[in-house]
Amino acid sequence: MKLAGKIVRTLLALASVMALAGCVPQRQVLTNTTMFNPDEVSWSTKPGNNTVTGFAVLRTASGEARTCAALLVRLIPDSAYARERMTGIYGSLSQGTTRVGGPAYKEDATDKAYVASVRETRCDGQGNFTFESVPNGVWYVSASVVWSVNHSRGATEGGAMMKRIELTGGQTVKVSLP
């Protein structure tokens, strides 16, 4: 009878683990329904006289500031394709933040012409970034701030953030993310 009880407890424990595993939310992988049109962003490849500077920071659960130091920042020209992506990832066209494991697009599903239209730079050691010679237009600034929380398991925290900006007439725009 003791053996039967152990087997039942083991099966119940296994069933609980399997039920909990089924409750873990799966990362939502997005796919654009809009086709990228390079003509829609042809304005973005011309040199301009605007500058975009900024800073990206997220806080840990304990309140410690983490910056985008050495990580990529992207300046994405506005297009129907970009608007669909921003809405899918951030739930907004004006600004938003998504945590690690949030909605994302598979890299191999991203249009190569779209990727070529995106400007990139890296944050300096203090989390600052700059884009120079940017033409007039609507842009999305996107940065990631990610840090390791469990080196042995490869666990990370943080996320990505985005803000929409409009540039006109040779201005310098300072962006704070989030």
C-alpha positions in Angstrom: 0.0 0.0 0.0 2.9 2.4 0.8 4.3 1.8 -2.7 0.9 2.6 -4.3 0.8 5.8 -2.3 4.2 6.9 -3.4 3.3 6.2 -7.0 0.1 8.2 -6.7 2.0 11.2 -5.1 4.7 11.0 -7.8 2.1 11.0 -10.6 0.2 13.9 -8.9 3.5 15.9 -8.6 4.3 15.1 -12.3 0.8 16.1 -13.4 1.2 19.4 -11.4 4.5 20.2 -13.1 3.1 19.5 -16.5 0.0 21.6 -15.8 2.2 24.5 -14.7 4.4 24.1 -17.7 1.3 24.4 -19.9 0.4 27.7 -18.1 3.7 29.4 -18.9 3.0 32.0 -21.5 4.7 31.4 -24.8 6.5 34.3 -26.5 4.3 35.7 -29.2 6.0 35.6 -32.6 4.6 38.3 -34.9 4.4 38.4 -38.7 3.8 41.5 -40.8 0.8 41.4 -43.1 2.0 44.7 -44.7 4.6 44.4 -47.5 7.6 46.8 -47.1 7.7 49.4 -49.8 11.3 51.0 -50.1 9.8 53.9 -52.0 7.9 54.9 -48.9 11.1 55.6 -47.0 13.4 56.8 -49.9 13.4 60.2 -48.1 15.2 58.7 -45.1 18.4 57.9 -47.0 19.1 61.5 -47.9 21.4 63.5 -45.6 19.7 65.9 -43.3 20.5 68.6 -40.8 18.8 67.1 -37.7 20.4 65.4 -34.8 18.9 62.9 -32.4 20.5 62.4 -29.0 19.2 60.4 -26.2 19.5 58.0 -23.2 18.0 54.6 -22.5 17.5 53.2 -19.0 15.3 50.6 -17.3 15.2 49.8 -13.6 15.7 46.4 -12.0 13.2 45.0 -9.5 15.2 46.5 -6.7 15.3 49.9 -8.4 18.8 49.9 -9.8 19.3 51.7 -13.1 20.5 49.7 -16.1 21.4 51.5 -19.3 21.8 50.6 -22.9 25.6 50.8 -22.6 27.3 49.1 -25.6 23.9 47.9 -27.0 22.3 48.9 -30.3 19.9 51.8 -30.8 17.8 51.9 -34.0 16.4 54.9 -35.9 13.6 53.5 -38.0 11.9 55.6 -40.7 8.1 55.7 -40.7 6.3 53.5 -43.1 3.2 51.3 -43.1 5.5 48.3 -42.5 7.2 50.0 -39.5 3.9 51.1 -38.0 2.6 47.6 -38.1 5.8 46.4 -36.3 5.7 49.1 -33.7 2.0 48.4 -32.9 2.7 44.7 -32.7 5.7 45.0 -30.4 4.8 48.0 -28.3 1.0 48.2 -28.6 1.4 51.9 -29.6 2.7 54.2 -32.3 3.8 57.0 -30.0 5.9 55.1 -27.3 6.1 51.9 -25.5 8.1 49.3 -23.6 8.1 45.5 -23.8 9.9 43.2 -21.4 12.3 40.4 -22.3 10.1 37.6 -23.7 7.5 40.0 -25.1 6.1 40.0 -28.6 8.8 39.8 -31.3 9.4 39.2 -35.0 11.6 36.4 -36.2 14.7 37.9 -37.8 14.4 35.7 -40.9 10.8 37.0 -41.4 12.0 40.6 -41.4 12.2 42.2 -44.9 15.8 42.8 -45.8 15.0 46.1 -47.5 13.4 47.3 -44.3 16.5 46.3 -42.3 18.6 48.3 -44.8 16.5 51.4 -44.2 17.2 51.4 -40.4 20.0 53.4 -39.0 22.0 52.0 -36.1 24.4 53.1 -33.5 25.6 51.9 -30.1 25.1 53.5 -26.7 28.2 54.7 -25.0 29.3 53.5 -21.5 26.8 55.8 -19.8 23.8 54.9 -22.0 23.9 57.9 -24.3 23.5 57.7 -28.1 23.6 60.1 -31.1 22.4 60.1 -34.7 23.7 63.0 -36.9 22.7 64.2 -40.4 19.2 62.9 -40.1 16.6 64.2 -42.6 13.2 65.6 -41.8 10.5 63.1 -41.2 8.8 60.8 -38.7 11.1 58.3 -37.1 10.9 55.6 -34.4 13.8 55.4 -31.9 14.2 51.9 -30.5 16.7 50.6 -27.9 17.1 47.6 -25.7 18.3 47.4 -22.1 19.1 43.8 -21.1 21.1 42.4 -18.3 21.9 38.9 -16.9 20.2 37.8 -13.7 21.4 34.2 -13.5 24.7 33.6 -15.2 24.6 29.8 -14.8 21.1 29.6 -16.4 21.5 32.4 -19.0 18.5 34.2 -17.6 18.0 37.8 -18.6 15.8 40.7 -17.7 15.1 44.1 -19.2 13.4 44.8 -22.4 13.1 47.1 -25.4 11.6 50.6 -25.7 10.4 52.8 -28.5 9.5 56.5 -29.0 8.1 58.2 -32.1 9.7 61.5 -33.0 9.2 64.0 -35.8 12.2 66.0 -37.1 12.0 69.3 -39.0 14.3 72.2 -39.8 17.7 71.3 -38.4 16.7 70.7 -34.9 18.4 68.6 -32.2 15.9 66.3 -30.4 16.7 64.7 -27.1 15.0 61.4 -26.5 14.7 59.7 -23.1 13.7 56.0 -23.2 11.4 54.9 -21.8 
